[in-house]
Amino acid sequence: MHRIVSPKKAQKIMTAVFWGSGILTVLIMLIIIGYILWKGMPVVNLNFIFGEPVDSGASGGIAPMIVSSIYVTLIAGLVAAPIGVGAAVYLSEYTKENIFVKLIRFGSETLASIPSIVFGLFGLAFFVVFLGMGWSLLSGGLILALMALPTIFQVAEVSIGSVPKSYSEGSLALGATKWQTVYKVVLPAAVPGITTGVILGMARAISEAAAIMFAVGSALAMPLSVFDPGRPLPLHLYVLATEGISLQNAYGTAAVLVIIILVITVLTNTLVERYSKKMMGR
């Protein structure tokens, strides 16, 4: 006969498993981030951050790469966030479940699963060649917008769908229009989740190298506008490491990239938490 585990013992076992999974996840994160910072921080100083690269990046700084990363990330956010949130609002508030809605969700899931290198080849053929944008930060930013779009859309749809229906029903009962209800009731309640989706999309955009390597031109000079070629931090890191130019500067670039992502994540989570408390009257 099989011995049946008591509910209390099973609860203790599963609690230990879940705690172990959480601790292991945090441990892996700390090991990866700690190793990158340990290897890269000795290189990072004011000259490295604000200087320009010398000898193809073997020495000097990464200021043009930081500016290039800011450009492509802002372009991706400004393009993908309105489209993704708008599509989520439409599916959640303005339409019912039908084949068109299923097709949009299927397209979003398919877009999210496409390898980044395929986005790069598409961007080269469409933005760089067909539209005549050339190798530029604008081309790279638009490619990253396509990559970030499904993440923003999916998270925004879930966030908007999780807002209690009583909120919108109460607003409509008081005489508000559908758009007023969406704009002043539903969206403010879903802002924390939508912001999380945007940050996840931007984190993917700012850390992507394969998707933009065919579109941005990989120029070392300081870009003056989005129409100039550039070399964002992930691409610079890839070039330094794979071409054997300077592994030390590659670790320094990786450390700066990790710090930027950590600062954005912590700052955003803090602002979202404060907003949520304000919404709940705390």
C-alpha positions as CSV (number, residue, x, y, z in Angstrom):
1,M,0.0,0.0,0.0
2,H,1.1,3.5,-0.8
3,R,1.7,5.7,2.2
4,I,-0.3,8.9,2.0
5,V,1.6,12.0,3.1
6,S,-0.4,14.1,5.6
7,P,-1.6,17.5,4.5
8,K,0.6,19.3,7.0
9,K,3.7,17.5,5.9
10,A,2.9,18.1,2.2
11,Q,2.4,21.8,3.0
12,K,5.8,21.9,4.7
13,I,7.5,20.1,1.7
14,M,5.9,22.5,-0.9
15,T,6.8,25.5,1.2
16,A,10.4,24.4,1.3
17,V,10.4,23.8,-2.5
18,F,8.9,27.2,-3.2
19,W,11.4,28.9,-0.8
20,G,14.2,27.0,-2.4
21,S,13.1,28.0,-5.9
22,G,13.0,31.7,-4.9
23,I,16.3,31.6,-3.2
24,L,17.9,29.8,-6.1
25,T,16.5,32.4,-8.5
26,V,17.9,35.3,-6.4
27,L,21.2,33.5,-6.0
28,I,21.6,33.0,-9.8
29,M,20.9,36.7,-10.4
30,L,23.4,37.8,-7.7
31,I,26.1,35.5,-9.1
32,I,25.7,36.8,-12.7
33,I,25.4,40.5,-11.7
34,G,28.1,40.2,-9.1
35,Y,30.5,38.6,-11.6
36,I,29.9,41.2,-14.2
37,L,30.4,44.1,-11.8
38,W,33.5,42.4,-10.2
39,K,35.1,42.1,-13.6
40,G,33.9,45.4,-15.1
41,M,33.9,48.0,-12.3
42,P,37.7,48.4,-12.2
43,V,37.4,49.8,-15.7
44,V,34.5,52.1,-15.0
45,N,35.5,55.7,-14.2
46,L,34.5,59.2,-15.4
47,N,36.8,59.0,-18.4
48,F,35.3,55.6,-19.4
49,I,31.8,56.9,-19.2
50,F,32.2,60.4,-20.7
51,G,35.1,59.7,-23.1
52,E,35.1,58.6,-26.7
53,P,36.5,55.2,-27.9
54,V,40.1,55.0,-29.1
55,D,41.6,52.3,-31.3
56,S,38.2,50.8,-32.1
57,G,37.3,50.6,-28.5
58,A,40.5,49.1,-27.2
59,S,40.9,52.1,-25.0
60,G,39.0,55.4,-24.3
61,G,35.4,55.6,-23.3
62,I,31.8,54.7,-24.3
63,A,30.0,58.0,-24.3
64,P,28.8,57.6,-27.9
65,M,27.5,54.2,-27.1
66,I,25.5,55.4,-24.2
67,V,24.0,58.2,-26.3
68,S,23.2,55.6,-29.1
69,S,21.5,53.4,-26.5
70,I,19.4,56.3,-25.2
71,Y,18.3,57.2,-28.8
72,V,17.2,53.7,-29.8
73,T,15.5,53.0,-26.5
74,L,13.5,56.3,-26.6
75,I,12.5,55.6,-30.2
76,A,11.3,52.1,-29.3
77,G,9.4,53.3,-26.3
78,L,7.7,56.3,-28.1
79,V,6.6,54.0,-30.9
80,A,5.7,50.7,-29.2
81,A,4.1,52.0,-26.0
82,P,1.2,54.0,-27.6
83,I,0.5,51.2,-30.1
84,G,0.7,48.4,-27.6
85,V,-1.5,50.2,-24.9
86,G,-3.9,51.3,-27.6
87,A,-4.3,47.8,-28.9
88,A,-4.8,46.5,-25.4
89,V,-7.5,49.1,-24.7
90,Y,-9.3,48.2,-27.9
91,L,-9.3,44.5,-27.2
92,S,-10.3,44.9,-23.5
93,E,-12.9,47.7,-23.8
94,Y,-14.2,48.2,-27.3
95,T,-14.6,44.7,-28.8
96,K,-15.9,41.3,-28.0
97,E,-14.2,38.0,-28.4
98,N,-14.2,37.1,-32.1
99,I,-11.9,35.8,-34.8
100,F,-10.3,39.2,-35.3
101,V,-9.4,39.5,-31.6
102,K,-8.0,35.9,-31.7
103,L,-5.9,36.8,-34.8
104,I,-4.4,39.9,-33.0
105,R,-3.5,37.8,-30.0
106,F,-2.0,35.1,-32.2
107,G,0.0,37.7,-34.1
108,S,1.3,39.1,-30.8
109,E,2.4,35.7,-29.5
110,T,4.0,34.9,-32.8
111,L,5.9,38.2,-32.8
112,A,7.1,37.6,-29.3
113,S,8.6,34.2,-30.3
114,I,10.5,35.4,-33.4
115,P,14.3,35.3,-32.9
116,S,15.9,38.7,-32.6
117,I,18.2,38.1,-35.6
118,V,15.1,37.7,-37.8
119,F,14.0,41.2,-36.7
120,G,17.4,42.4,-37.6
121,L,17.3,41.0,-41.1
122,F,13.7,42.3,-41.6
123,G,14.9,45.8,-40.4
124,L,17.8,45.7,-42.9
125,A,15.5,44.8,-45.8
126,F,12.6,47.1,-44.9
127,F,13.8,50.1,-43.0
128,V,17.3,50.4,-44.2
129,V,16.9,49.4,-47.9
130,F,13.2,49.6,-48.9
131,L,12.3,52.8,-47.0
132,G,15.7,54.3,-47.6
133,M,16.5,55.2,-44.0
134,G,20.0,53.8,-44.3
135,W,22.1,52.7,-41.4
136,S,20.8,54.9,-38.6
137,L,19.6,54.9,-35.0
138,L,16.1,55.5,-36.3
139,S,16.2,52.2,-38.2
140,G,17.5,50.4,-35.1
141,G,14.9,52.0,-32.8
142,L,12.0,51.0,-35.1
143,I,13.2,47.4,-35.1
144,L,13.4,47.4,-31.3
145,A,9.9,48.9,-31.2
146,L,8.6,45.9,-33.1
147,M,10.4,43.6,-30.6
148,A,9.0,45.5,-27.5
149,L,5.5,45.7,-28.9
150,P,4.1,42.2,-28.0
151,T,5.4,42.4,-24.5
152,I,3.8,45.8,-23.9
153,F,0.6,44.8,-25.5
154,Q,0.2,41.5,-23.6
155,V,1.0,43.0,-20.2
156,A,-1.2,46.0,-20.8
157,E,-4.1,43.8,-21.9
158,V,-3.8,41.7,-18.7
159,S,-3.5,44.8,-16.6
160,I,-6.6,46.5,-18.1
161,G,-8.6,43.2,-18.0
162,S,-7.8,42.9,-14.2
163,V,-9.4,46.2,-13.4
164,P,-12.8,45.3,-11.6
165,K,-15.7,45.8,-14.0
166,S,-17.5,47.6,-11.2
167,Y,-15.2,50.6,-11.7
168,S,-16.3,51.1,-15.3
169,E,-19.9,50.2,-14.6
170,G,-20.0,52.8,-11.8
171,S,-18.5,55.4,-14.1
172,L,-21.0,54.7,-16.9
173,A,-23.9,54.8,-14.4
174,L,-22.8,58.3,-13.4
175,G,-23.2,59.5,-17.0
176,A,-19.6,59.3,-18.2
177,T,-18.9,58.3,-21.8
178,K,-17.0,55.2,-22.8
179,W,-13.9,57.1,-23.5
180,Q,-14.1,59.1,-20.3
181,T,-14.5,55.9,-18.4
182,V,-11.4,54.4,-20.1
183,Y,-9.3,57.5,-19.8
184,K,-10.2,58.6,-16.3
185,V,-11.1,55.3,-14.5
186,V,-9.7,52.2,-16.2
187,L,-6.3,53.4,-17.4
188,P,-5.3,55.1,-14.1
189,A,-6.2,51.9,-12.3
190,A,-4.1,49.8,-14.7
191,V,-1.1,52.2,-14.8
192,P,1.1,50.1,-12.5
193,G,0.7,47.0,-14.7
194,I,1.1,49.0,-17.9
195,T,4.2,50.6,-16.6
196,T,5.7,47.2,-15.8
197,G,5.0,46.1,-19.3
198,V,6.6,49.1,-20.8
199,I,9.7,48.7,-18.7
200,L,10.0,45.0,-19.6
201,G,9.7,46.0,-23.3
202,M,12.3,48.7,-22.9
203,A,14.7,46.4,-20.9
204,R,14.6,44.0,-23.8
205,A,15.2,46.9,-26.3
206,I,18.1,48.4,-24.4
207,S,19.9,45.0,-24.1
208,E,19.5,43.8,-27.6
209,A,22.4,43.5,-30.0
210,A,21.5,40.9,-32.7
211,A,18.4,42.8,-33.8
212,I,20.1,46.1,-34.5
213,M,23.6,45.0,-35.7
214,F,22.4,45.2,-39.3
215,A,20.6,48.5,-39.0
216,V,22.5,51.0,-36.9
217,G,25.8,51.1,-38.8
218,S,28.1,50.4,-35.8
219,A,29.7,53.8,-36.0
220,L,32.0,54.9,-33.2
221,A,31.4,58.6,-33.6
222,M,29.1,60.5,-31.4
223,P,25.6,60.5,-33.0
224,L,24.1,64.0,-33.3
225,S,20.6,62.9,-34.4
226,V,18.5,59.8,-34.9
227,F,19.4,59.8,-38.6
228,D,23.1,59.2,-37.8
229,P,24.6,55.7,-37.5
230,G,25.7,54.6,-34.0
231,R,26.7,51.7,-31.9
232,P,24.5,51.0,-28.8
233,L,26.1,49.5,-25.7
234,P,25.1,45.8,-26.4
235,L,26.5,46.0,-29.9
236,H,29.7,47.6,-28.6
237,L,30.0,44.9,-26.0
238,Y,29.5,42.2,-28.7
239,V,32.1,43.7,-31.0
240,L,34.7,44.1,-28.3
241,A,34.2,40.5,-27.0
242,T,33.9,38.6,-30.3
243,E,36.6,40.5,-32.2
244,G,39.1,40.3,-29.3
245,I,39.6,44.0,-29.2
246,S,39.4,44.4,-25.4
247,L,37.8,41.9,-23.1
248,Q,38.5,44.3,-20.2
249,N,36.5,47.1,-21.8
250,A,33.8,44.6,-22.8
251,Y,33.3,43.8,-19.1
252,G,33.3,47.5,-18.3
253,T,30.6,48.1,-21.0
254,A,28.6,45.2,-19.6
255,A,28.9,46.6,-16.1
256,V,27.6,50.0,-17.2
257,L,24.7,48.3,-19.1
258,V,23.7,46.3,-16.0
259,I,23.8,49.4,-13.8
260,I,21.6,51.3,-16.2
261,I,19.0,48.5,-16.3
262,L,19.1,48.2,-12.5
263,V,18.7,51.9,-12.0
264,I,15.7,52.0,-14.4
265,T,14.1,49.0,-12.8
266,V,14.5,50.1,-9.2
267,L,13.4,53.7,-10.0
268,T,10.3,52.6,-11.9
269,N,9.3,50.0,-9.3
270,T,9.6,52.8,-6.6
271,L,7.4,55.2,-8.6
272,V,4.9,52.5,-9.4
273,E,4.7,51.5,-5.7
274,R,4.1,55.2,-4.7
275,Y,1.5,55.6,-7.4
276,S,-0.4,52.5,-6.2
277,K,-0.4,53.7,-2.6
278,K,-1.7,57.1,-3.7
279,M,-4.4,55.4,-5.7
280,M,-5.4,53.4,-2.7
281,G,-5.4,56.4,-0.4
282,R,-2.5,55.3,1.8
